[in-house]
Amino acid sequence: MTELLTVTGITAGYGDGPAILDGAHLTVEPGKVHCIIGPNGAGKSTLLKAICGMLKIRKGEVRFKGERLNGLRPDQIYRKGIVFVPQERALFPKMSVRENLRMGGFIMDDAHELDRRVEEVMERFPILKERAHQKAGTMSGGQQQTLAMARTMIIKPDIVMLDEPSLGLAPKIVKEMFEIMAMMAKDGITILLVEQNALMGLKHADWGVVLDLGRTLFEGPAAEVLGDPRIQELYLGGKRAA
Amino acid sequence: MAHTLQILILGLALGGVFALMGAGLSLVFGVMRIVNLAHPVMIIGGAYVAYWGFRLWGVDPLVTLPIAAVILAAVGVILYKVVFEKEAKAATYSEMTVLLTFAVAMIIEGALGTAFSNTQRVTSPDYATDAIFIGDIFIPTGQLYAGIVSLVIISGLALFLKYSRFGYAIRATTQNRDAASLLGVNVNLVSMVSFAIGVGLAGAAGALVSFVFSFFPAKHWEWIAILMSLVVLGGMGSILGTVVAAFLLSVIAAFVGAYVGATWSTMTFFLALFLILIVRPQGLFGDKPELA
């Protein structure tokens, strides 16, 4: 079995509300960048939230390295090596950049090793080192996103799930975010990316997954998905030259 | 001049006690978003532990203080398990907990009244009625000791929150509950422990209160407004803010008591509560309410 994570026919929604996901499938292979695309309300973010334990899975199952994840809390799933960076970035606004990075390794028992990794990450991201003592809440959107993404590297996870890392950022900064993602992938981290901008997302991915109305419409190599006429028609606005 | 200094000192001494009384309330609000209306009645509970320790065995309230803290912390754990844990996922959690804690306050008040009657109580160790004189200025030792012990406990709490691993988890949960959960923090456990610490602090404050004020079960209704004014002025959930607010308002209340009239002293806290909510609802150290 080569799959790292498998999602089989899951149904999930918010509270007692209607099911947003209605039988979604997903196969995540190690070391690849997977991009989930689909129109608004397709259930892209919901899928990530269901995998990381924020939402209850009503039907179907999620397996990671063969182990069933259904019913585990987010903190338990994090300990398995699956990190989720939500759209809101999950930072602690009143903590310094360094403290935020340290929180990334909250589950680590070895404090010295944690300090070492925090330093390591700050070496890789000079902007974070420069602002080590600044409160995270006072940084720009791009810097906050950099911090949120860099923080995932502290525990050297298996999978990082990114929910629209480009949201609300200037094009130049968006490019930087994709560079960071590429850096993570190079480190051997498997990426699961949700991107509103399907074209841009697929360009940076190995594998594309198309979601609509809570179901997986189809999936395939990113280049193929990008060139698929149905996708061009449905999600990329038709005539656009890819 | 001496008179002014005297009032200032009395205000500060009282501020120390109020700071500890409010600290636990602020912690619980910060972590769990629960406005624990039962907090002051927990303080009364702690005061009774100290009172009976003193009355039956002559134990100094400062010695009973850790015992009161532990007993009340245990009450906190039970209360959390029975009352608050199940509701934690409800969308109307904040509204629910106001009613729940109100009910808990009524029940505990009733139980205390039935068990110990509504007689005014006070513990009277020697230092409670003593005073230190520096020139014309006198410092009541009871309030002085209470203030010092209170600051020591709050400093300990601050160090715990700032440097311990669990303290990190508490602060993280306070600032962003979802984010903490997504980084491996068991936020339910953090909530339970924080609630226990908060109620434990009420127990500790109760031991101090037992020789600073006279108390009876229904006394907590007066304190809830006072403590709310401290927590709101400090900025909901900011313990440092609560401490600063406690000293600030206690000193102002002392001056109001001296120059306007003793009956207006307590009113200072209530007026402050209204004024803060109108002028600066986020308090001294709180965040501006987000518009999102």
Interface residues (C-beta under 8 A of the other chain):
Chain A: G15 C52 M54 R73 P74 D75 Y78 R79 V83 F84 P86 E88 A90 L91 F92 P93 K94 M95 E99 R102 M103 G104 F106 I107
Chain B: A91 R165 Y168 A169 R171 A172 Q175 N176 D178 A179 A180 S181 L182 L183 G184 V185 N186 V187 N188 D287
